[in-house]
Amino acid sequence: MLQKASSLEIIKPFFENFLPSVFGMKPTPKTKKRKRLAEDALVLEWVNKLKHIDSLNRRNNGELSVNFRESFMNFYKRLESYFGI
């Protein structure tokens, strides 16, 4: 459902607050220093889900709302630079 949401009031807190907390990230990283992903089952589950969403986004099936896609890409790039995934 969230993937089809277009309201930034719903999408932004998910990408700016919830997911960073799952990965133990600070709201705004102070450094580009890479951290190691925790071997936590919840973290690994979210990594797999995010990779799946990225795959859907790259195939451009039109399943993602514009606002969700933009927020997702911003978070995914941040996650990649933060953890080097």
Chimera marker file (.cmm) of the C-alpha trace (Angstrom):
<marker_set name="trace">
<marker id="1" x="0.000" y="0.000" z="0.000" r="1" g="1" b="0" radius="0.5"/>
<marker id="2" x="2.766" y="2.423" z="0.891" r="1" g="1" b="0" radius="0.5"/>
<marker id="3" x="4.297" y="2.019" z="-2.569" r="1" g="1" b="0" radius="0.5"/>
<marker id="4" x="1.157" y="3.471" z="-4.126" r="1" g="1" b="0" radius="0.5"/>
<marker id="5" x="0.811" y="6.294" z="-1.604" r="1" g="1" b="0" radius="0.5"/>
<marker id="6" x="1.334" y="9.741" z="-3.057" r="1" g="1" b="0" radius="0.5"/>
<marker id="7" x="0.995" y="11.867" z="0.086" r="1" g="1" b="0" radius="0.5"/>
<marker id="8" x="4.352" y="13.105" z="1.331" r="1" g="1" b="0" radius="0.5"/>
<marker id="9" x="2.847" y="13.295" z="4.834" r="1" g="1" b="0" radius="0.5"/>
<marker id="10" x="2.764" y="9.491" z="4.758" r="1" g="1" b="0" radius="0.5"/>
<marker id="11" x="5.888" y="8.760" z="2.723" r="1" g="1" b="0" radius="0.5"/>
<marker id="12" x="8.434" y="11.166" z="4.278" r="1" g="1" b="0" radius="0.5"/>
<marker id="13" x="8.176" y="9.884" z="7.877" r="1" g="1" b="0" radius="0.5"/>
<marker id="14" x="8.636" y="6.331" z="6.605" r="1" g="1" b="0" radius="0.5"/>
<marker id="15" x="11.868" y="7.155" z="4.769" r="1" g="1" b="0" radius="0.5"/>
<marker id="16" x="13.172" y="9.888" z="7.060" r="1" g="1" b="0" radius="0.5"/>
<marker id="17" x="12.326" y="8.400" z="10.461" r="1" g="1" b="0" radius="0.5"/>
<marker id="18" x="11.180" y="4.761" z="10.450" r="1" g="1" b="0" radius="0.5"/>
<marker id="19" x="13.666" y="3.149" z="8.041" r="1" g="1" b="0" radius="0.5"/>
<marker id="20" x="16.700" y="5.031" z="9.385" r="1" g="1" b="0" radius="0.5"/>
<marker id="21" x="15.751" y="3.818" z="12.877" r="1" g="1" b="0" radius="0.5"/>
<marker id="22" x="15.523" y="0.203" z="11.620" r="1" g="1" b="0" radius="0.5"/>
<marker id="23" x="19.069" y="0.482" z="10.270" r="1" g="1" b="0" radius="0.5"/>
<marker id="24" x="20.374" y="2.358" z="13.318" r="1" g="1" b="0" radius="0.5"/>
<marker id="25" x="21.110" y="5.425" z="11.199" r="1" g="1" b="0" radius="0.5"/>
<marker id="26" x="21.050" y="8.958" z="12.523" r="1" g="1" b="0" radius="0.5"/>
<marker id="27" x="18.519" y="11.287" z="10.869" r="1" g="1" b="0" radius="0.5"/>
<marker id="28" x="21.323" y="13.073" z="9.016" r="1" g="1" b="0" radius="0.5"/>
<marker id="29" x="24.683" y="11.323" z="8.859" r="1" g="1" b="0" radius="0.5"/>
<marker id="30" x="27.496" y="13.648" z="9.931" r="1" g="1" b="0" radius="0.5"/>
<marker id="31" x="30.194" y="11.745" z="8.055" r="1" g="1" b="0" radius="0.5"/>
<marker id="32" x="30.529" y="9.569" z="4.985" r="1" g="1" b="0" radius="0.5"/>
<marker id="33" x="32.143" y="6.878" z="7.151" r="1" g="1" b="0" radius="0.5"/>
<marker id="34" x="30.657" y="3.499" z="6.275" r="1" g="1" b="0" radius="0.5"/>
<marker id="35" x="29.148" y="1.487" z="9.036" r="1" g="1" b="0" radius="0.5"/>
<marker id="36" x="28.555" y="-2.237" z="9.161" r="1" g="1" b="0" radius="0.5"/>
<marker id="37" x="25.007" y="-3.496" z="8.827" r="1" g="1" b="0" radius="0.5"/>
<marker id="38" x="23.833" y="-5.307" z="11.906" r="1" g="1" b="0" radius="0.5"/>
<marker id="39" x="23.216" y="-9.006" z="11.491" r="1" g="1" b="0" radius="0.5"/>
<marker id="40" x="19.718" y="-8.384" z="12.797" r="1" g="1" b="0" radius="0.5"/>
<marker id="41" x="16.896" y="-10.380" z="11.150" r="1" g="1" b="0" radius="0.5"/>
<marker id="42" x="14.710" y="-7.266" z="10.870" r="1" g="1" b="0" radius="0.5"/>
<marker id="43" x="17.498" y="-5.285" z="9.173" r="1" g="1" b="0" radius="0.5"/>
<marker id="44" x="18.233" y="-8.098" z="6.729" r="1" g="1" b="0" radius="0.5"/>
<marker id="45" x="14.534" y="-8.465" z="5.951" r="1" g="1" b="0" radius="0.5"/>
<marker id="46" x="14.286" y="-4.730" z="5.186" r="1" g="1" b="0" radius="0.5"/>
<marker id="47" x="17.412" y="-4.849" z="3.012" r="1" g="1" b="0" radius="0.5"/>
<marker id="48" x="15.816" y="-7.598" z="0.948" r="1" g="1" b="0" radius="0.5"/>
<marker id="49" x="12.534" y="-5.686" z="0.663" r="1" g="1" b="0" radius="0.5"/>
<marker id="50" x="14.318" y="-2.485" z="-0.359" r="1" g="1" b="0" radius="0.5"/>
<marker id="51" x="16.339" y="-4.340" z="-2.983" r="1" g="1" b="0" radius="0.5"/>
<marker id="52" x="13.091" y="-5.794" z="-4.336" r="1" g="1" b="0" radius="0.5"/>
<marker id="53" x="11.503" y="-2.325" z="-4.498" r="1" g="1" b="0" radius="0.5"/>
<marker id="54" x="14.631" y="-1.041" z="-6.249" r="1" g="1" b="0" radius="0.5"/>
<marker id="55" x="14.289" y="-3.843" z="-8.787" r="1" g="1" b="0" radius="0.5"/>
<marker id="56" x="10.625" y="-2.909" z="-9.388" r="1" g="1" b="0" radius="0.5"/>
<marker id="57" x="11.611" y="0.722" z="-9.757" r="1" g="1" b="0" radius="0.5"/>
<marker id="58" x="14.280" y="-0.121" z="-12.339" r="1" g="1" b="0" radius="0.5"/>
<marker id="59" x="11.795" y="-2.153" z="-14.372" r="1" g="1" b="0" radius="0.5"/>
<marker id="60" x="9.482" y="0.879" z="-14.169" r="1" g="1" b="0" radius="0.5"/>
<marker id="61" x="6.257" y="-1.104" z="-13.914" r="1" g="1" b="0" radius="0.5"/>
<marker id="62" x="4.431" y="2.038" z="-12.835" r="1" g="1" b="0" radius="0.5"/>
<marker id="63" x="3.582" y="0.429" z="-9.512" r="1" g="1" b="0" radius="0.5"/>
<marker id="64" x="5.266" y="3.137" z="-7.470" r="1" g="1" b="0" radius="0.5"/>
<marker id="65" x="3.792" y="6.595" z="-7.000" r="1" g="1" b="0" radius="0.5"/>
<marker id="66" x="6.005" y="9.497" z="-8.039" r="1" g="1" b="0" radius="0.5"/>
<marker id="67" x="6.399" y="10.720" z="-4.443" r="1" g="1" b="0" radius="0.5"/>
<marker id="68" x="7.156" y="7.214" z="-3.170" r="1" g="1" b="0" radius="0.5"/>
<marker id="69" x="9.703" y="6.635" z="-5.960" r="1" g="1" b="0" radius="0.5"/>
<marker id="70" x="11.487" y="9.925" z="-5.231" r="1" g="1" b="0" radius="0.5"/>
<marker id="71" x="11.574" y="9.342" z="-1.464" r="1" g="1" b="0" radius="0.5"/>
<marker id="72" x="12.658" y="5.739" z="-1.969" r="1" g="1" b="0" radius="0.5"/>
<marker id="73" x="15.527" y="6.675" z="-4.279" r="1" g="1" b="0" radius="0.5"/>
<marker id="74" x="16.757" y="9.350" z="-1.854" r="1" g="1" b="0" radius="0.5"/>
<marker id="75" x="16.722" y="6.896" z="1.052" r="1" g="1" b="0" radius="0.5"/>
<marker id="76" x="18.226" y="4.034" z="-0.970" r="1" g="1" b="0" radius="0.5"/>
<marker id="77" x="21.136" y="6.230" z="-2.107" r="1" g="1" b="0" radius="0.5"/>
<marker id="78" x="21.664" y="7.294" z="1.494" r="1" g="1" b="0" radius="0.5"/>
<marker id="79" x="21.598" y="3.681" z="2.655" r="1" g="1" b="0" radius="0.5"/>
<marker id="80" x="24.103" y="2.700" z="-0.041" r="1" g="1" b="0" radius="0.5"/>
<marker id="81" x="26.516" y="5.460" z="0.925" r="1" g="1" b="0" radius="0.5"/>
<marker id="82" x="26.056" y="4.875" z="4.661" r="1" g="1" b="0" radius="0.5"/>
<marker id="83" x="26.593" y="1.106" z="4.560" r="1" g="1" b="0" radius="0.5"/>
<marker id="84" x="28.105" y="0.526" z="1.129" r="1" g="1" b="0" radius="0.5"/>
<marker id="85" x="25.446" y="-1.942" z="0.059" r="1" g="1" b="0" radius="0.5"/>
<link id1="1" id2="2" r="1" g="1" b="0" radius="0.2"/>
<link id1="2" id2="3" r="1" g="1" b="0" radius="0.2"/>
<link id1="3" id2="4" r="1" g="1" b="0" radius="0.2"/>
<link id1="4" id2="5" r="1" g="1" b="0" radius="0.2"/>
<link id1="5" id2="6" r="1" g="1" b="0" radius="0.2"/>
<link id1="6" id2="7" r="1" g="1" b="0" radius="0.2"/>
<link id1="7" id2="8" r="1" g="1" b="0" radius="0.2"/>
<link id1="8" id2="9" r="1" g="1" b="0" radius="0.2"/>
<link id1="9" id2="10" r="1" g="1" b="0" radius="0.2"/>
<link id1="10" id2="11" r="1" g="1" b="0" radius="0.2"/>
<link id1="11" id2="12" r="1" g="1" b="0" radius="0.2"/>
<link id1="12" id2="13" r="1" g="1" b="0" radius="0.2"/>
<link id1="13" id2="14" r="1" g="1" b="0" radius="0.2"/>
<link id1="14" id2="15" r="1" g="1" b="0" radius="0.2"/>
<link id1="15" id2="16" r="1" g="1" b="0" radius="0.2"/>
<link id1="16" id2="17" r="1" g="1" b="0" radius="0.2"/>
<link id1="17" id2="18" r="1" g="1" b="0" radius="0.2"/>
<link id1="18" id2="19" r="1" g="1" b="0" radius="0.2"/>
<link id1="19" id2="20" r="1" g="1" b="0" radius="0.2"/>
<link id1="20" id2="21" r="1" g="1" b="0" radius="0.2"/>
<link id1="21" id2="22" r="1" g="1" b="0" radius="0.2"/>
<link id1="22" id2="23" r="1" g="1" b="0" radius="0.2"/>
<link id1="23" id2="24" r="1" g="1" b="0" radius="0.2"/>
<link id1="24" id2="25" r="1" g="1" b="0" radius="0.2"/>
<link id1="25" id2="26" r="1" g="1" b="0" radius="0.2"/>
<link id1="26" id2="27" r="1" g="1" b="0" radius="0.2"/>
<link id1="27" id2="28" r="1" g="1" b="0" radius="0.2"/>
<link id1="28" id2="29" r="1" g="1" b="0" radius="0.2"/>
<link id1="29" id2="30" r="1" g="1" b="0" radius="0.2"/>
<link id1="30" id2="31" r="1" g="1" b="0" radius="0.2"/>
<link id1="31" id2="32" r="1" g="1" b="0" radius="0.2"/>
<link id1="32" id2="33" r="1" g="1" b="0" radius="0.2"/>
<link id1="33" id2="34" r="1" g="1" b="0" radius="0.2"/>
<link id1="34" id2="35" r="1" g="1" b="0" radius="0.2"/>
<link id1="35" id2="36" r="1" g="1" b="0" radius="0.2"/>
<link id1="36" id2="37" r="1" g="1" b="0" radius="0.2"/>
<link id1="37" id2="38" r="1" g="1" b="0" radius="0.2"/>
<link id1="38" id2="39" r="1" g="1" b="0" radius="0.2"/>
<link id1="39" id2="40" r="1" g="1" b="0" radius="0.2"/>
<link id1="40" id2="41" r="1" g="1" b="0" radius="0.2"/>
<link id1="41" id2="42" r="1" g="1" b="0" radius="0.2"/>
<link id1="42" id2="43" r="1" g="1" b="0" radius="0.2"/>
<link id1="43" id2="44" r="1" g="1" b="0" radius="0.2"/>
<link id1="44" id2="45" r="1" g="1" b="0" radius="0.2"/>
<link id1="45" id2="46" r="1" g="1" b="0" radius="0.2"/>
<link id1="46" id2="47" r="1" g="1" b="0" radius="0.2"/>
<link id1="47" id2="48" r="1" g="1" b="0" radius="0.2"/>
<link id1="48" id2="49" r="1" g="1" b="0" radius="0.2"/>
<link id1="49" id2="50" r="1" g="1" b="0" radius="0.2"/>
<link id1="50" id2="51" r="1" g="1" b="0" radius="0.2"/>
<link id1="51" id2="52" r="1" g="1" b="0" radius="0.2"/>
<link id1="52" id2="53" r="1" g="1" b="0" radius="0.2"/>
<link id1="53" id2="54" r="1" g="1" b="0" radius="0.2"/>
<link id1="54" id2="55" r="1" g="1" b="0" radius="0.2"/>
<link id1="55" id2="56" r="1" g="1" b="0" radius="0.2"/>
<link id1="56" id2="57" r="1" g="1" b="0" radius="0.2"/>
<link id1="57" id2="58" r="1" g="1" b="0" radius="0.2"/>
<link id1="58" id2="59" r="1" g="1" b="0" radius="0.2"/>
<link id1="59" id2="60" r="1" g="1" b="0" radius="0.2"/>
<link id1="60" id2="61" r="1" g="1" b="0" radius="0.2"/>
<link id1="61" id2="62" r="1" g="1" b="0" radius="0.2"/>
<link id1="62" id2="63" r="1" g="1" b="0" radius="0.2"/>
<link id1="63" id2="64" r="1" g="1" b="0" radius="0.2"/>
<link id1="64" id2="65" r="1" g="1" b="0" radius="0.2"/>
<link id1="65" id2="66" r="1" g="1" b="0" radius="0.2"/>
<link id1="66" id2="67" r="1" g="1" b="0" radius="0.2"/>
<link id1="67" id2="68" r="1" g="1" b="0" radius="0.2"/>
<link id1="68" id2="69" r="1" g="1" b="0" radius="0.2"/>
<link id1="69" id2="70" r="1" g="1" b="0" radius="0.2"/>
<link id1="70" id2="71" r="1" g="1" b="0" radius="0.2"/>
<link id1="71" id2="72" r="1" g="1" b="0" radius="0.2"/>
<link id1="72" id2="73" r="1" g="1" b="0" radius="0.2"/>
<link id1="73" id2="74" r="1" g="1" b="0" radius="0.2"/>
<link id1="74" id2="75" r="1" g="1" b="0" radius="0.2"/>
<link id1="75" id2="76" r="1" g="1" b="0" radius="0.2"/>
<link id1="76" id2="77" r="1" g="1" b="0" radius="0.2"/>
<link id1="77" id2="78" r="1" g="1" b="0" radius="0.2"/>
<link id1="78" id2="79" r="1" g="1" b="0" radius="0.2"/>
<link id1="79" id2="80" r="1" g="1" b="0" radius="0.2"/>
<link id1="80" id2="81" r="1" g="1" b="0" radius="0.2"/>
<link id1="81" id2="82" r="1" g="1" b="0" radius="0.2"/>
<link id1="82" id2="83" r="1" g="1" b="0" radius="0.2"/>
<link id1="83" id2="84" r="1" g="1" b="0" radius="0.2"/>
<link id1="84" id2="85" r="1" g="1" b="0" radius="0.2"/>
</marker_set>
